Amino acid sequence: MKKAVSLAVSALLLAFASAAVAQGKPEKDHVNIGYAARAVVHSIPFVTKEAGLFRDEGIQVDVVRTAGNVAPMTLVSGDVGFSIMSAFLLLPPAVQYRDLVMLAGFTRYASMTLVTRPEIKSGGDLRGKIIGLQRPGDAYEKNARVALRHLGLDPDKDVKMLYVGGNEVMWTALESKRVSATMLTPPSTLFARKAGMNFLVNLSDLKVEYQGSSLATRRSFLKENPNLALRAVRAMVRGIHFFKTRKEDTLRILAKFFGTSDREALEESWNYAGDVPTKPYVAESAVQAVIDHLVELNPRFGKHAPAEFIESGPLAELDKSGFIDRLYAK
């Protein structure tokens, strides 16, 4: 009799658990989330975690640095379930490993700034000078070429390019006079401003479409963990809302992310990322700009269309439910 009662209770508990899952209630899950660079827009998962929003969704998260070209491979290997990286990093391995896909996009437009030494006050002053960049053919170089053309310069004839190997090194190269100009993002832009550097071109002002920071995962992971994926995206949508509406709390979290207590640097970073979209859909036109860039390096990328690399299902489900609109209505 006791055994029968025990079995009945177990069955009832199982039924309640199944019902909770079916209704989208939080389960206990663990997932690693990578980020490819210590850039403010890449901080969204970190902010989301520190704000307790993954925990609210029943997810235990470890946010891990997966620098540069390592980022997409950690997705392929399954070491991370999600990762933040540029579309430029993601698309080449996504062509090879068709499992990789973008769930959301945090930056639709090129947003770096061409910054020069104090003595370089115009495009003409840059002729014959050295531009410090990260790696040949990458997004930094692409953005630099856009900025240089905007100034009326021919990137292949009027300047020389020096590849310093990492975005953290680019400000150091400019400060030490190793280069005359480079492409910067916050908080390095603040240090440059304090040092009297000149800001010749802010690409944000030009509204040049180029899919940058994106949330990526594997199609197979989505298929195996649809409820987890939905909750993770919901948490990060809430993280964007937190970032936008809880400035002081966000600055404290960014201080941990960047390892600095410099209030001005943190403010610079917060302002820079203020235009992250509330509904962070990946824009096909912005992805096409990345494909066009990749075609310059290898024509085979021209065979592919933006839709091949985008899966907006979880975000669209949240949007359709009215969740995001209600979040901001509060």
VENSULMO-V718713 format. One line per field, one symbol per residue. burial: + if it has 24 or more other C-alpha atoms within 12 Angstrom, else -. A space follows every 10 residues. Layout:
burial=???
//
This chain:
burial=---------- ---------- -----++--+ ++++++++++ ++++++++++ +-++++++++ ++++++++++ ++++++--++ ++++++++++ +++++---++ ++++++++++ ++++++++-+ -++-+++-++ +++++-++++ +++++++++- +-+-+---++ ++++-+++++ +++++--+++ ++++++++++ +++---++++ ++++---+++ +++++++++- ++----++++ ++++++++++ ++++-----+ +++++-++-- ----++++++ ++++++++++ ++++-+++++ ++++------ +--+-+-+++ ++++++-+-- --++------
//
